[in-house]
């Protein structure tokens, strides 16, 4: 029960908070943060899986991307028919 006069904080997720915070940053700073996150993630994966594991993951990702693009093309051709 909410009593009049009491403030109730919104139930925003951390993603909403991050989005609102990052929108005020210049684009170059946002890109720099993205690159730091990507390089850190890549280094973490390399430490766990090694370079060979990373290459396998990259190949699987590219293969999944190609399948996804092929499926979208098929769906678009069915819609146009």
Secondary structure, 3 states (H helix, E strand, C coil): CCCCCCCCCCCCCHHHHHHHHHHCCCHHHHHHHHHHHHHHHHHHHHHHHHHHHHHHHHHHHHHHHHHHHHHHHHHHHHHHC
